[in-house]
Amino acid sequence: MKKTTTLYRIPTLLLAVGITLFSACKKEYETALTPYTEITSFKIPYNAGKDTIVAAVDGENIYVSWPGSTEWPIPETVAPIINISKMQA
């Protein structure tokens, strides 16, 4: 009986060690420099470009306030015009 339990202990121990090693691996990523520094304006053209909805840019957040849905129905897709500041050295 002792031989049977000993035979199962070694593979079980190796499996536990292997799982621990692989789950403890830490992935590191390098972030490339971006060619811009910040968004300066965010506009959504509407009504074939005759009207424009201007969003408020606050750091990392962009706030869009859409006018009343009866006079300006919300389209399925939008194509915003985004301006960004120039790259700083």
C-alpha positions in Angstrom: 0.0 0.0 0.0 2.7 2.5 0.7 4.2 2.1 -2.8 0.8 3.2 -4.4 0.5 6.4 -2.3 4.2 7.2 -2.9 3.7 6.8 -6.7 0.8 9.2 -6.8 2.5 11.8 -4.5 5.4 12.6 -6.9 3.2 13.4 -10.0 0.7 15.3 -7.9 3.5 17.3 -6.4 5.1 18.0 -9.8 1.7 19.0 -11.2 1.1 21.4 -8.3 4.6 23.0 -8.7 4.1 23.3 -12.5 0.7 25.0 -12.1 2.1 27.4 -9.5 5.1 28.4 -11.7 3.0 29.0 -14.8 0.3 30.9 -13.0 2.9 33.1 -11.2 4.4 34.3 -14.5 4.1 38.1 -14.9 3.8 39.5 -18.4 5.4 42.8 -19.1 4.5 45.1 -21.9 6.4 48.0 -23.3 4.3 51.1 -24.2 5.4 52.9 -27.3 5.4 56.7 -27.2 2.3 58.1 -28.8 2.6 60.8 -31.4 0.2 63.1 -29.7 -0.3 64.5 -26.3 -4.0 65.3 -25.8 -7.4 65.7 -27.6 -8.1 69.4 -28.1 -11.5 69.1 -29.7 -14.2 66.5 -30.5 -17.0 67.4 -32.9 -19.7 65.4 -34.5 -21.0 66.6 -37.9 -24.8 66.3 -38.3 -27.3 67.0 -41.0 -24.9 66.5 -43.9 -22.3 68.7 -42.2 -24.7 71.7 -41.8 -24.8 71.4 -38.1 -22.1 70.3 -35.6 -22.3 68.9 -32.1 -19.3 70.0 -30.0 -18.3 67.8 -27.1 -16.6 68.9 -24.0 -13.1 67.5 -23.5 -12.0 67.2 -19.9 -8.6 65.4 -19.6 -9.4 61.7 -20.4 -13.1 62.2 -20.6 -15.3 63.4 -23.5 -18.8 64.5 -22.8 -21.3 64.6 -25.6 -24.7 66.3 -24.9 -27.1 65.4 -27.8 -29.9 67.8 -28.4 -33.5 66.8 -28.2 -34.2 63.5 -29.9 -37.3 64.8 -31.8 -35.4 67.6 -33.6 -32.1 65.7 -33.9 -32.7 61.9 -33.9 -29.7 59.9 -32.7 -28.1 58.2 -35.7 -26.9 54.6 -35.6 -23.3 55.6 -36.3 -21.3 58.8 -36.1 -18.0 59.9 -37.6 -16.5 62.4 -35.1 -13.8 64.9 -36.1 -11.1 64.7 -33.5 -8.3 67.3 -33.2 -5.2 66.5 -31.2 -2.3 68.6 -30.0 1.1 68.3 -31.6 3.7 66.0 -30.3 6.0 67.4 -27.6 9.6 66.6 -27.6 
